[in-house]
Structures are given as C-alpha cells and as structure tokens.
Amino acid sequence: MKRRHFLQRSSAGALMVLSGKSDQAWFDSHELVNLTILHTNDMHSRIEPFPMDGSRNEGLGGVAKRSSLIQRIRNQESNVLLFDAGDIFQGTPYFNFFDGEVEIKAMTMMKYDAATIGNHDFDAGIDNLKSQMSNASFPMINCNYDFRNTPMHDQVLPYKVYQKNGIKIGVTGVGIELQSLVPSELTGDTQYLDPVANAVKTASLLKNELNCDYVICLSHLGYKYREDKIDDVTFASQSTNIDLIIGGHTHTFLREPEIVANANQEAVLVNQVGWAGIMLGRLDIEFERSRKNNCVSCKNLFIKNL
C-alpha cells in the first residue's frame, strides 16, 4: 500500500510537469523532505573484514568499507542520521588489547549520531565503558538503565532530538536485562527498569511535548524469542508514539524491516542487520510538510567489496 501511494503521488507530479501545469501552491503544500537513516548493531569489535578463507562471511564487513559506503550515501543525500544498537565491544583481539578504544574512535571518525548500550559493552567493566566514552563524539542513549550510583551516571542520555531540514527526530534507547548476561562486578550498581514502560513514557514526551515528527528507539532487547521474554516485536506491539525500532542482540539478518501494529494499531517498523558490520541498515523516509511520513525505500545493504 505504501509503495502504491508513493507511485501514485510521483505519477501525479510527473503529469503536472508534462502538461505544463506546475501549480506552485500544490508543490508548496506538498513539499517533501527526505530523511535517510543508517544503522548498525552488534559490531563486536570487527574492525577488519572477515578473512578470505572460504567461510560464509569471507570478505564481508570491515570499518574501511563501511565508512566508504556511509560517505557515499552522505554525498548523495542531504539529511542523514547514523545510529548503532549496541554490542560495539567484544569479539576480536582489537577489544582484548585496546578495551574498545579502536571501536569508539572508528565510530567517531564515521560520525555516528548516537548509540545505545549492549550487554557486551560492559565486558571490560563499567569504569572502562565510561573511559572509552571520552573518545566518542556521539552520545550513548538509554532510558531503562538507572546509572545514578555508577560511573556512567552523567554519560548517558535518556533521549536526544535531532533536526534535519525542519523535521524533528526524537531518539531514545532501551537495553536488555543484564543480570543473567553480565557479572554484577562489571555493571556495578546499574539498575534495570521496565524497557517498554520507560520507552513509551519517553516517546510520549518526544512526540507530544517536544513535538517530534518521528520517534526512533535504539533497542538491544533482541528481535524475537520463542519463550516469554520481551523482544522488539512484542515491544513494538505494546508501544505508542514510536515509529521505528532499530534492534540488536539476536544477530538477526533482515533484508527489510518488519511492520508491526502498535497498541493503537499504527505501524511500527522493526529492523536489525545481523552482526559484525556485515550489513548496513538503510531506511529512506519521506516527510510531507503536513508531517505525514512514508518509508519509500527500506532495504538493508551488504558491506562487501565496493
């Protein structure tokens, strides 16, 4: 339905031009703003591409190729945001030797706009996580971890608002229950709060009080579980005022977002792009000045030889 709506609108505009009836009032009232959202998750310290050893992932990923692809898209599009959904750390010797410094500095060079916190980002301890954030030009965003009695208490934002060509984009983030995943000595006195309740409360603030046109949640809950456990699909179905959930944790490769009906039967996009920087999520959102939005292209990209 969305694709048909987009094609109908495009065709109408083309017919007006061809007929010479370019009504300026029509164009003014239907002015469009395009927003490109790029995202990664579960990079797990994969700085270099997978080796050319005949394995399934050979040659995929790598910071240099991802950076080139991101820059190419930025050269083509005017309004770009770049996010990560957690588990930046752990998985290669780069983390073992440098504790996450290389990963954070690489993300800073690629000009990430924000990230959320995954369970493996605590693997060298909460003091190290704070230390590595001194290398970041971007914030960590999370609204369901209470860091008040930890070194991270002033390092994490519950939300942030971005503006692109008159469009306001609100971003919040949620993380998974840490108790069974990370030893308590690594997380300190971090307190886990209900992710759905806190995200819904924050999204309401963003949409209804701060007048954001689009609300994104960076989630490290996981895409979908068989057991009775909160995941992105369940989260989306219980949510309100959230337009897009960018997920992580389960290393799920989606070629395009899943559309989930929220508590008000409105569409929420849920996306995730595997792990190790093999894919780059890309969603092109089109806004009318009336603040209606429509995802005209939502295809995730493999990062390979470019």
C-alpha positions as CSV (number, residue, x, y, z in Angstrom):
1,M,0.0,0.0,0.0
2,K,2.8,2.4,0.9
3,R,4.6,1.8,-2.4
4,R,1.4,2.3,-4.4
5,H,0.8,5.6,-2.5
6,F,4.3,6.7,-3.3
7,L,4.0,5.8,-7.0
8,Q,0.6,7.5,-7.3
9,R,2.0,10.7,-5.8
10,S,5.0,10.6,-8.1
11,S,2.9,9.9,-11.1
12,A,0.6,12.9,-10.3
13,G,3.6,15.2,-10.0
14,A,5.0,14.0,-13.3
15,L,1.7,14.5,-15.1
16,M,1.5,18.1,-13.9
17,V,5.0,18.8,-15.2
18,L,4.3,17.2,-18.5
19,S,1.1,19.1,-19.0
20,G,2.8,22.4,-18.1
21,K,0.5,22.9,-15.1
22,S,3.1,23.2,-12.4
23,D,0.9,24.7,-9.7
24,Q,3.3,26.3,-7.2
25,A,0.7,26.2,-4.5
26,W,0.3,22.5,-4.9
27,F,4.1,22.0,-4.6
28,D,4.3,24.3,-1.6
29,S,1.6,22.4,0.3
30,H,3.1,19.0,-0.6
31,E,6.8,19.9,-0.1
32,L,8.8,16.8,0.7
33,V,11.7,16.3,3.0
34,N,13.7,13.1,2.6
35,L,15.5,11.5,5.7
36,T,18.0,8.7,5.3
37,I,18.5,6.6,8.5
38,L,21.6,4.4,8.5
39,H,22.3,1.9,11.3
40,T,24.4,-1.0,12.6
41,N,24.2,-3.3,15.6
42,D,26.4,-6.0,17.3
43,M,29.6,-4.9,15.5
44,H,31.6,-7.0,18.1
45,S,34.9,-5.3,17.5
46,R,35.0,-6.4,13.9
47,I,37.4,-3.8,12.6
48,E,38.7,-5.7,9.6
49,P,36.7,-7.7,7.1
50,F,36.3,-11.4,7.6
51,P,39.3,-13.2,6.1
52,M,39.3,-14.7,2.6
53,D,39.3,-18.2,3.9
54,G,36.4,-19.8,2.1
55,S,34.0,-19.2,5.0
56,R,30.4,-17.9,4.6
57,N,31.3,-14.4,5.6
58,E,34.7,-14.1,3.8
59,G,35.4,-10.5,2.7
60,L,32.3,-9.1,4.4
61,G,32.3,-6.2,6.8
62,G,35.2,-4.1,7.9
63,V,35.3,-0.5,9.1
64,A,37.0,0.9,6.0
65,K,34.3,-0.4,3.6
66,R,31.5,0.6,5.9
67,S,33.0,4.1,6.2
68,S,33.2,4.4,2.4
69,L,29.7,3.3,1.9
70,I,28.4,5.7,4.6
71,Q,30.3,8.6,3.0
72,R,29.0,7.7,-0.5
73,I,25.4,7.9,0.9
74,R,26.1,11.2,2.6
75,N,27.4,12.6,-0.7
76,Q,24.1,11.6,-2.3
77,E,21.6,12.5,0.4
78,S,21.2,15.8,2.3
79,N,19.6,14.5,5.5
80,V,21.4,11.5,7.0
81,L,21.4,10.1,10.6
82,L,23.7,7.2,11.7
83,F,23.0,5.0,14.7
84,D,24.1,1.9,16.5
85,A,22.1,-0.5,18.6
86,G,24.7,-1.8,20.9
87,D,27.3,-4.6,21.5
88,I,30.1,-2.4,20.0
89,F,32.7,-4.4,22.0
90,Q,34.0,-7.9,22.3
91,G,34.8,-10.5,19.6
92,T,38.3,-9.8,18.2
93,P,41.8,-9.1,19.5
94,Y,41.2,-5.4,19.0
95,F,39.0,-5.5,22.1
96,N,41.3,-7.8,24.0
97,F,44.2,-5.4,23.5
98,F,42.6,-2.0,23.5
99,D,39.3,-2.4,25.5
100,G,37.1,-0.7,22.9
101,E,39.2,2.4,22.1
102,V,39.6,1.4,18.5
103,E,35.9,0.8,18.0
104,I,34.8,4.1,19.6
105,K,37.4,6.1,17.7
106,A,36.3,4.5,14.4
107,M,32.7,5.3,15.1
108,T,33.7,8.9,15.9
109,M,35.5,9.1,12.6
110,M,32.4,7.8,10.8
111,K,30.4,10.5,12.6
112,Y,27.8,8.3,14.3
113,D,25.0,10.4,15.7
114,A,24.2,8.1,18.7
115,A,24.4,4.5,20.0
116,T,22.7,2.5,22.7
117,I,24.4,0.2,25.2
118,G,24.6,-3.6,24.7
119,N,25.4,-6.2,27.3
120,H,28.9,-6.8,25.9
121,D,29.7,-3.2,26.2
122,F,30.2,-3.9,29.9
123,D,32.7,-6.7,29.2
124,A,35.7,-4.7,30.4
125,G,33.8,-3.1,33.2
126,I,31.6,-0.1,33.7
127,D,34.7,2.1,34.5
128,N,36.2,1.2,31.2
129,L,32.9,2.0,29.4
130,K,33.0,5.4,30.9
131,S,36.7,5.8,29.9
132,Q,36.1,4.9,26.3
133,M,33.2,7.4,26.0
134,S,35.8,10.1,26.3
135,N,36.8,9.1,22.7
136,A,33.3,9.5,21.4
137,S,31.8,12.5,19.6
138,F,28.3,10.9,19.9
139,P,26.1,10.1,23.0
140,M,25.0,6.8,24.4
141,I,21.2,6.9,24.7
142,N,19.2,4.7,27.1
143,C,16.1,5.3,29.2
144,N,15.7,2.0,31.1
145,Y,19.1,1.7,32.9
146,D,19.4,3.6,36.1
147,F,23.1,4.7,36.3
148,R,22.7,7.1,39.2
149,N,25.1,5.2,41.5
150,T,27.6,4.3,38.9
151,P,30.5,6.0,37.0
152,M,28.1,6.2,34.0
153,H,25.6,8.4,35.7
154,D,26.5,11.5,33.7
155,Q,27.5,9.7,30.5
156,V,24.1,8.5,29.2
157,L,21.1,10.5,27.8
158,P,17.5,9.2,28.1
159,Y,16.8,10.8,24.7
160,K,18.0,13.3,22.2
161,V,16.3,15.4,19.5
162,Y,17.8,15.9,16.1
163,Q,16.7,18.4,13.4
164,K,17.0,17.8,9.7
165,N,15.6,20.4,7.3
166,G,12.8,21.4,9.6
167,I,12.0,17.8,10.6
168,K,12.4,16.9,14.3
169,I,13.6,13.4,15.1
170,G,13.4,12.1,18.7
171,V,15.7,9.2,19.7
172,T,15.6,7.1,22.8
173,G,17.1,3.7,23.7
174,V,16.5,0.6,25.7
175,G,18.7,-2.3,26.9
176,I,18.3,-5.9,27.9
177,E,18.2,-7.3,31.4
178,L,21.8,-7.6,32.4
179,Q,21.5,-9.9,35.5
180,S,21.9,-13.2,33.7
181,L,24.2,-11.9,31.0
182,V,26.9,-9.9,32.7
183,P,28.6,-10.4,36.1
184,S,27.5,-7.8,38.6
185,E,31.1,-6.7,39.3
186,L,31.2,-5.4,35.6
187,T,27.9,-3.5,35.7
188,G,28.3,-2.0,39.2
189,D,25.0,-0.7,40.7
190,T,23.3,-0.4,37.3
191,Q,19.6,-0.9,37.8
192,Y,17.4,-2.4,35.1
193,L,14.0,-0.8,34.6
194,D,11.0,-1.9,32.5
195,P,12.0,-1.1,28.9
196,V,8.5,-0.9,27.5
197,A,7.1,1.4,30.2
198,N,10.1,3.7,30.1
199,A,10.3,3.8,26.3
200,V,6.6,4.6,26.0
201,K,6.9,7.3,28.6
202,T,9.9,8.9,26.8
203,A,8.3,8.5,23.4
204,S,5.2,10.4,24.6
205,L,7.4,13.2,25.8
206,L,9.2,13.3,22.5
207,K,6.1,13.2,20.3
208,N,3.5,15.1,22.4
209,E,5.6,17.7,24.4
210,L,8.7,18.2,22.3
211,N,6.7,17.9,19.0
212,C,9.0,15.4,17.3
213,D,7.8,14.4,13.8
214,Y,9.4,10.9,14.1
215,V,10.5,8.9,17.1
216,I,13.2,6.2,16.9
217,C,14.1,3.7,19.7
218,L,17.6,2.1,19.6
219,S,16.9,-1.3,21.2
220,H,19.2,-4.0,22.5
221,L,16.4,-6.3,23.5
222,G,16.6,-8.8,20.6
223,Y,14.3,-9.3,17.6
224,K,12.0,-12.2,18.5
225,Y,12.0,-15.0,21.1
226,R,10.0,-18.2,21.3
227,E,10.0,-18.0,25.1
228,D,8.0,-15.5,27.1
229,K,10.6,-12.7,27.0
230,I,10.4,-9.1,25.9
231,D,11.7,-8.6,22.4
232,D,11.4,-5.9,19.7
233,V,8.3,-7.4,18.1
234,T,6.5,-7.6,21.4
235,F,7.8,-4.2,22.4
236,A,6.5,-2.7,19.1
237,S,3.0,-4.2,19.6
238,Q,2.8,-2.7,23.1
239,S,4.2,0.7,22.2
240,T,2.8,4.1,21.3
241,N,4.4,7.1,19.7
242,I,7.3,5.1,18.4
243,D,7.8,5.0,14.6
244,L,10.9,2.9,14.2
245,I,12.7,0.3,16.4
246,I,16.4,-0.2,15.4
247,G,17.3,-3.5,17.1
248,G,20.3,-5.6,18.1
249,H,21.4,-8.5,20.4
250,T,20.0,-11.5,18.5
251,H,22.2,-11.0,15.4
252,T,19.1,-11.2,13.1
253,F,19.6,-10.5,9.4
254,L,16.6,-8.7,8.0
255,R,16.7,-7.7,4.4
256,E,13.9,-5.1,5.1
257,P,12.0,-4.0,8.2
258,E,9.1,-5.9,9.7
259,I,5.9,-3.8,10.1
260,V,4.2,-4.3,13.5
261,A,0.9,-2.8,14.6
262,N,1.3,-1.0,17.9
263,A,-1.1,-0.6,20.8
264,N,-3.1,1.9,18.7
265,Q,-3.0,-0.2,15.6
266,E,-0.4,2.2,14.0
267,A,2.5,0.9,12.0
268,V,5.9,0.5,13.7
269,L,9.0,-0.5,11.6
270,V,11.3,-3.0,13.3
271,N,14.7,-3.5,11.8
272,Q,18.0,-5.3,12.5
273,V,21.1,-6.0,10.5
274,G,22.8,-9.1,11.8
275,W,26.2,-8.6,13.3
276,A,29.9,-7.8,12.8
277,G,29.2,-5.0,10.4
278,I,28.2,-7.4,7.6
279,M,25.2,-5.2,6.7
280,L,24.3,-1.5,7.0
281,G,20.7,-0.7,7.6
282,R,19.2,1.9,5.4
283,L,15.7,3.4,5.6
284,D,14.7,6.4,3.4
285,I,11.8,8.2,5.0
286,E,9.8,10.8,3.1
287,F,8.0,13.5,5.0
288,E,5.4,15.9,3.8
289,R,5.2,19.3,5.4
290,S,1.9,18.1,6.9
291,R,4.2,15.8,8.9
292,K,3.0,12.6,7.4
293,N,5.8,10.2,6.8
294,N,6.2,7.2,4.5
295,C,9.1,4.8,4.1
296,V,9.7,4.8,0.4
297,S,12.7,2.6,0.5
298,C,13.8,0.3,3.3
299,K,16.4,-2.1,2.0
300,N,19.5,-3.2,4.1
301,L,22.8,-3.3,2.4
302,F,25.6,-5.9,2.5
303,I,29.0,-4.4,3.1
304,K,31.3,-6.2,0.7
305,N,33.8,-5.3,-2.0
306,L,32.6,-1.9,-3.2
